[in-house]
Amino acid sequence: MVEYVFWLSVCFIAYTYFGYPLTLYVLSYFKSLTVKKGHIYPKISIVIAVRNEEKNIRERLEDLLAQEYPTNRREIIVVSDGSTDGTEDIVREYQGQNVRLSSLQSSKGKAEALNYGIAHAAGEVVVFADARQRFMPDALKHLVGNFNDPSVGCVSGELVFTESQGSEIKAEMGAYWHYEKWIRKCESRTGSVMGATGAIYAARTALYKPLPSGIILDDVLTPMNILKQGYRVVFDGSALACDSVSKDVVQEWRRKVRTLAGNWQLLSLSPDLLNPLRNPFWWRFVSHKIFRLIVPAGLVTMFVSSLLLSRTPGYFVVSYIQTALYVVGLAAVLAPLMRRFRLVRTLYFFLFMNAAAVVGFWQWISGRCDALWKPSEDSLSR
């Protein structure tokens, strides 16, 4: 029985990180769906929910106004979620350039701000953007062109990282994000993506469902709601947004814990996502979004079961290797100089991600998911 549990744990972890992506890759050879992208310019509404973003909002508006998209076919709606700094004064300077300010008197959270902005949007397509990131000049054109295909209801762009001087984890974050984007591209080619890149995505306004108050992962629930209406969610790697890598582990830790807690919160707010009868992409959703949350339990189970089987030479070696890897990972936490070695950094980042999943679960189960968002720490990758 213990041996069965050990191999079940091994297979679960292997499937989560390798089996699911490889399955999608193989499927893409038998079922590769294209998007009938075209040069279209529907009226669009770019909605930005902000709170105390005076350091970013001017550059963000200048960036959007410089987009290669007809000026008379776009509007920018900035929803200030109870900002107390100079954010609103800066936005008012642009109000003669198809920029509208909606001011909420008290902070209600990002979800409420988005709901308010989209309820007052005049565009056929709504584009979601954050205050911190920047778009490449042709990003809107590429993003919106996908809606020429009537089967497409939501489009996710691609986030690329710029160089961040002094970042402690830029190599590991870059590798992780390349891995994540490869999965999303495979999902898109074989049907639909399980979520969107929060910094740059768009949806048909008529398909938008108001978000529940306090939800963290709006960029997962909105695409999933559109999928359930029978439309595709696709990934377009030519619609680019730019951001910098987290400068240190502490910043990325807060961001990742909040995102992973948001996945658990998503299940509590929308449990039908786990219902194969209600969610036609149930297998993909569980494989991509849920199994990674459970990997820490799989790692513990694999370790404990190998220890119980360690009287057998093969399992003794396996338990010894696991122990050594965990010791090295812990040493990298206590002695940051060890992270100079690439292999150690990779192991450290792997354990870091799984520790964040555990803490994220604890924050959710203890009711400590922060409903009031922190824009400067909003997650890069969902």
Secondary structure, DSSP 8 states (H G I E B T S, - for coil): -HHHHHHHHHHHHHIIIIIHHHHHHHHHHH-------------EEEEEEESS-TTTHHHHHHHHHTSSS-GGGEEEEEEEES--SSHHHHHHTTTTTTEEEEEESS---HHHHHHHHHHT---SEEEEE-SS-EE-TTHHHHHHHGGGSTTEEEEEEEEEEE--TT-SSHHHHHHHHHHHHHHHHHHHHTS--SS--TTEEEEEGGG-----TT-S-HHHHHHHHHHTTT-EEEEEEEEEEEEE--SSHHHHHHHHHHHHHHHHHHHHH-GGGG-TTT-TTHHHHIIIIIHHHHHHHHHHHHHHHHHHTTTSHHHHHHHHHHHHHHHHHHHHHH-GGGGGSHHHHHHHHHHHHHHHHHHHHHHHHTT---SS--GGG--S--
